[in-house]
């Protein structure tokens, strides 16, 4: 039966666009963090919407399950198989074209397999700007960004992915093509397809084309790095800076001193950015549509308005120094993985409750394992904190998994008590399904399941993600 399936699919995509060898399939079967590694039947690489439709129609008729996959950078197991030898993977790497740039309407039409950095670089050469910025920008794809409603460091000013989409083309579970690619930013003609598909994690439709909102490229940007004596002062300072520079503030990234220590230890940076260490820092970036020198002069003149709560400040004196600051922000994600086993949480907390949450969470997590080092960092501007931790290597994998799951349960419960969200920007995938069932009402879950049945009557699109049917 499997041989017949493979032969049929080869006729659809061609022999060069299918992988069946078990060794070659490994990198597509395994998720980025190594939590999931179920075998797929094959990986297909369609090149256009017609091939994508033909694959989906065939799978619908034969009741074959499909896992859509972009750069496979999901942190929740959303882009890899849920089961052993029951699913095919459709990888969008060969649907990667930029189809139309419309400077008049400030839109760009792209295929869903386009890598995010490739889009940003193309637009930059045209003096245009797409604001979504992720640590995985060099490998993640636009379709996956939409499927997970990716946020990143610029969501403070520009919102998450769904706020930057104007239209979509998708293939739903029975192979039908749904096209909604009007360029009109005001378009109240019924249900909004892009909002439904955003964050659906490939369970409602396979994204083929995307019409994105773009912006004139900022003339320049202004970065500064602020140090704080405690978290309360840090949050107060952020509010002051946001009030003063609301229209310009693009990013505000919370960094603990542990990040700097780890990056120093593992040679990601050569020296500490500040002469005197402080427990907390924030990297700020402002978009400028004005002369940078003039703005910097004004910033220094106005500094007394925001200086009371800042213990120290670093304003880069060169582009290289500025790049080093933001490279450090990217590198810290890799650096802390070297230190031991890691436990990650993608949460959001109301800004006025972050300090209390941190205090309560640290006290109780240390009771579970006194050797844990808390390493929270992330997007303070929208309350999206990567509440991560490092523990010394545990000999038993089972012991690590048990501790990890206990911490997940505790953190998710505490987040709920503080009025936050247990999944801020990474989605649900496989790993957070139980939390979704716990914290969403039955009415919400049932409505989502009903919607799934409309888009995907046979449950062939990314089964076992978000919830089970």
Secondary structure by P-SEA (a helix, b strand, c coil): caaaaaaaaaaacccccccccccccccccccccccbbbbbcbbbbbccaaaaaaaaaaaaaabbbbbbbcccccccccccccccccbbbbbcccccccccccccccbbbbcccccaaaaaaaaaaacccccccccccccccaaaaaaaccccccccccccccccccccccccccbbbbbcccccccccccccccccccccccccccccbbbbbbcccccbbbbbbbbbccaaaaaaaaaaaaaaccccccbbbbbcaaaaaaaaaacccccccccccccbbbbbbbbbcccaaaaaaaaaaaccccccccccccccccaaaaaaaaaaaaaaaaaaaaccbbbbbbccccccaaaaaaaaaaaaaaaacccbbbbbccccccccccccccccccccaaaaaaaaaaaaaaaaaaaaaaccccccccccccccaaaaaacccaaaaaaaaaaaaaacccccccccccccc
